[in-house]
Every structure is written in structure tokens, then in C-alpha cells.
């Protein structure tokens, strides 16, 4: 839905691939794909139809706006001991000759110091696609970790102190003898 918000840390860039989609009743769609299966008659399912061709992404950052074009990328495994992946631009004439791109997407660089990015998808003539507005909110971690640790340890310290004081108080009070001295 247009009210969808993406919450990200801002430590890595995003690669977005917009798709056309249709909504179907889950029971009908499941039966259409495989008549032997059962679906839920009270749920709806969004089905991806095709990637949106020849589109442009408008990104509004707090410092201004920019137009982002769709590009092809290759996913490469890093050769370090950490074993990870990195996404690099597709180079059909050089490094990636005789290969196909891994994905075609919009590269959205994120700044951890920024708070949000507004996205709108447009066609080749600049017309907005209906319900294509999205918001990306960049969530920051706790800035003062030591303050969070103190706040977490405060209740534990108070409980420990209370238990210690109660044990001292019980140790100082005279023990009941069990005899009745009233005669």
C-alpha cells in the first residue's frame, strides 16, 4: 500500500525493483496455479506481474531531490575470509564480458545522518504511477550506549540493594524464643 514505510539502518545502500502487481483471492489463485492445492477463501494475495519498464525514480532527500535511473548490476562474491557479496555496476564490454547482469534495479544510496527519503516512480514522460509513493525512514541506533546500560542495570541494582538490606535487618532483629514468659 502507499502507506508502506521501509525502516532501514542507513548502513547499506538499497536496490529497488518496482513491479506491476494484481490482487487475487487466495483460493482462486492457488487453484489456478495447481488445482490439487487448497487456498484460503478469506485472504487476498498480491501477485507480481512484471517489472516496470522504462521508469524513473524520483528521490527526495532532506537536502534536495534527484532522479535515479534503472541500471544493470552484477552480484559478486568477495574473496576475503569474511565471505560476503557486493553489488557492482554491470560492465558488458570489460569485466563482465559474456555474462548476464544479476539484476536490473534502482540504486538508492543512503546517508546514515539523514532521517528519511521519499520515493516516487514515474514513467518515461514524467507521469507518476498511481500509488507508487514510498517513504524510507533511516533508524539510528542508541547514541549513548553507556546511558542505555545504566538504565537497564538500575532496576537490577535496586533489587539487589533491597534484598541485601532486608537480610541485614532480619539478621539484627532478635529471634523468637518460642517460650511464653507470661505466667
Secondary structure, 3 states (H helix, E strand, C coil): CCCCEEEECCCCCEEECCEEEEEEEHHHHHHHHCCCCCCCCCCEEEEEEEECCCCEEEEEECCEEEEEEEEEEEEEECCCCCCCEEEEECCCCCCCCCCCCCEEEEEECCCCCCCEEEEEEECCCCCECCCCCEEEEECCCCCCHHHHHHHHHHHHHHHHHHHHHHHHHHHHCCCCCCCCCCC
